[in-house]
């Protein structure tokens, strides 16, 4: 990445406003990240199918193409050609905007993830606060999906999603305060640079609370109560079809990538790894996909919780543990 002085010199030489040059570079990088996200979602869908097949002895994914590779093509064709059903009494603007908001809330979190030294779209000084605040936008999108569908099951699913995500945002945010205390900064690249020893070793309790809270915010099994098919018939997304439904699906996997990347940045040393510096993005991707594999492993292993168990876990278990972690971290730092 170019330094501020180099950007200023380039802008002066060609008579370009500095803000315009900076915005253009950010836009190009955002488009590049978006294209990589599309490729990443394809990989994750295939990866999840294979993991589910191996864990639950499913033979279906082996029969469509080489090792099930053509199943992705079939899914894409199905979503593209499926009829776009619009409920008669649904709110036209809210119903149409909800999938886009859910997708954008997941996507913009990736724009501040440092995958290597200087390899980041925007390295914000408050990058951690920015990333933790992003899910709030997604909550608005889910509520809009349920309210705009004019369906009681969709509305119940959106309310469940809002209650669950708000409840787990609190212990998730508190669990990373210990990391900020150790690193002395909320800048993501600074947090990575401060990890001579990985924070998962220094903050095992914080890591556990953060991981469980993240899975709950992603609405992944065993925390997928907002769209449980047995009770709510897919919940907030039940009235969506075709490409509108695909945006929810797309946003879910991008949110999984962003959350896994944030876990690597905060607790697993970021891009640090053996070998020369140009291998930094490779190590970052290896660690990120390792966290993704763990999330998929949990999904296809544990049964779904009840809604009361989910809420009790957040407020009665994770929240006290997150506060205890802050207390222990502060005491240890005072002693040392």
N, C-alpha and C positions, 0 to 999 in steps of 0.2 A: 504494500500500500504506500502511496505517496505521502510524504510529510506535509504539514500545513504550509511550510515555507515553499516547498516545491509546487504545491497547488497554487499558491499565490503568485509565484513567478510565471507559471504557465498561463494563468488567467490574465496577468498583466501583458504578457507577450502577444496574446491573441485578442485582447480587448473583450474578454468574457467576464461578466460579473462572477465573483467568487461563489456567491450563493447558487447561481445557476449551474456552475461547474460542479459544485458539490452535490446538488440535487440530481444532476444528470448521471453522475457516477453512481449515486445511491440507487437511482432507478434502474440502471443497467444491471447492477449487482442484484437487485431485488428480482428482476426478471430471470436472471441466471439461477438464483436460489429457487424460484418457482418451478423452473424446468427440472432442476434436480429433485425437487419435491415430488413431481409427477413420476419420475423414474423410481424414487424411493418408495412411493406408495405401491407401485407395481411389484417391487421386490418384497415389501412387507406383506402384501396380500398372498403372494406365493409362499412366503416363509410361514405365515400363519396357517395356511392350508396344510402344509407339510408337517408342521409341528402338531397340529390337531390330529392329523392322520396317524402319526407315529405314537402319540400319547394315548389315543383312543382306538387304535387299530381300525382305522377307516380305510377301506380299499378303494373308495370312489376316486380320490385325487390321483390314483395311479393309472387310470384308464382313459383319460382325455389327453392325448398327445404324449410326448416323451416326459415321463414322470409327472404327468398332470399339467404340463406347461400351457396347453391350449385351453385350460379352464379359464385362465385370465382373459383370453380373447373372447370366449363365450360370454363371460360376465360383462365385458365392455360392450359387446354387441347388444346384449340384452338391455343394458341401461340406456344405450343410445336410441334403440328402436322402441322402447316401452312407451306407451301412451302417457302423456302428461295430464294426469287427472287433476281437475281443480274443483274442490267441494263447492256446492252451490252457494252456501251461506258464509264461506270463508272470506276474511278480509283480504282484498286483492293485494294491497301494498305490503302488509305485515307478513302475509303468507309467502310472498315472493322474496322478500328481503331476508327472512330468517336464515335460510341455508347459506347465503353469502356472508352474513355476519358471523355465523359459527365458523365458517371456513377461514375468514380473515383473522378472527381472534386466534386461531391456531397458527396461521402462517406468519403473522408479524412477529411472533416470539422468536422465530428462527433468525431474524435479521440482526440480532445482537449477540448471537452465539459465536464466540471466537474458536475456530477450528484449527488454528495454528498461530504462530507469532505474526501479528499484523493482518491475519486473514479473517476479517469480520466486516460486515456491511457498515454497521455503526457501533463503535465501541463507546457506549454511553457511560458517564461517570456513575449514573444510578441504574446501570443495566439490570442488576438483580431486582430492584424495586419495580422496574418496568416489566420484567418477565413475570413477576408474581402478580402484578395488577392486570395482566392481559386476560386471564380467565374470567374476570368480571364482565368483559364484553361478551364472551361466549354465553354467560348466563342469560344476558339480555336476549341473545339469539334464540336460545332454547325456550324461553318464556314466550317470545314472539311466535315461535313455531306452534306451541300448544294453544295459545290464545287465538292466533290467526286461523287455525284449522277449524274452529267452531265444532270441537268434538270433545266430549267429556273425558275420554280415555287419554287423548293427546294432552289436554289441559292438566290432568292429574300427573302424567309423566313429566311435563315441564315443571310443575310445582315440586315434584320429587327431586328433579335434577337441580333446581335452584336451591332447595333446602340442603341437599347433599353437598353441592359444591361450595356454598357459603360456609357450611359447617366445617368442611375440611380445609378450606383456605386458611383458617385461623391457625390450626396446628402446623400446617405446611409452612406458613410464613414464620412462625415462631421457631420452627426446627432449624432454620438457616441462620438465626441470629448468632449462634455459636460460631458458625463459619465466618461471619462478618467480624465478629470480635477477634478471632484469630488472625484473619487476613488484614484487618484494619481498613477495609474498603468494601464498597458495594459494586465496584467495577468488576465485571466478569473476568477480564483479562488479568487484572490485579489479583483476583482470587486464585486463578490458575497459577500465576507466577509465584504466589506465596506458598504453594504446596510442595515444599521440600519433602515433607511427609504427607501422604494423602490424608485428606480430612476424614475419610471413612475410618481410619485408624484412631485419629484424635477425637472424632465425633461419632462413635458407633450408635449411640442412642438417637442423636439427631438424624443420622442416615436412616435408621429404621422408621422413625416417625415421618420423615420426608417421603420415603418410598411408599409407605402405606397410604399416606394422604394423597400422593400423586396418583396412585391407582384409583382411589376413590373419586378424585376430580376428573379423571378420564372416563369415568363410568364403565370401567372394564370389570368383568367378572373377577372376584365375587361381589363387586359393588355395582352391578349393572341394573339396579332397581328402577331407574327412570324409563327403561325400555323393555322391561321383562315381558316376554310374549305371553306367559301364562296368565298374567293379571291384567296387563295394559295393552296387549296386542301391539307391541312395538312402541308404545308411549308417544312421545312428542313427535315422532316421525311417521306415525301410522298413516297419515293422509297424503304423504309425499310419494311420488313415483318417478321413474325415469331419472333424468339428470338432476332434478332437484334432490331426490334421495341420494344420488351419487355424491353431491356436495357435502351432505352430512357424513357419509362414509369416508370421503376424501379428507374432510376436516378431522375426523377421529384419528386417522393414521398420521396425519401431519402433527396433531397434538401429541401423539405417542412419540414421534421423532423428536419434537421440541422438548418434551419432558425428559426423555432419555438423555438428550444432549446436555440439558441443564444438570441432570444428576452427575454426568461425567465431569462437567465444569466445576461443580461444587464439592464433590466428594472423591472423585477418582483420578485426580491429577490432570484433567483436561487433556491437552495434546502431548503431555510429557510421556516419553518412552525411550527405550534404547535406540541407538543409531543416530545418524545425522539429522539435522533440523528439517530437511525437506520431507522426512517421513512423518512429521508431526500430524498432518491431516489424516494419514493412514492410521496412526495409533488412535486418533480421536474417533474415527469411524469404527474401528474394531471395538473400542470400549462402548460406543453408543449402541452398536448392534448386540453387544453382550447384555446390556441393560434391557434392550427390546426383547431379546430371547427370554430373559428372566420374567418379564411382564407376561409374555405369551405362555411361558411355562406355568405361571400361577393361574392364568385364565383357564387353561385346559386341565388343571389339576383340582382346584378347589370348587366346591359347590357354591351356589349363590346364597348370600346371607338374607335374612329378613330385614325389612326396613327399620324395625326397632333396634335390631342388632347393629346395623350400620350407623345409626345416629348415636347409639350408646358408645360405640367404639370411638367415634370422633370426639365427643364431649367429655366422656368419663374416663377414657384411657389415654388417647393421644395428646389431648390438650394438657393434662397434668404432666405427662412425660416430657412434652416440649418445654414447659416451664421449668421442670426439674433439670433438664439439660442446660438451660441458660444459667441456672443457679450453680450447677457443678462447674460449668465452664468459667464463670466469673470467679468462683472460689479458687480454682486451680491457677488461673491467671494471676490472681493476687498473691498466691503463695510463691509461684515461680518468679 
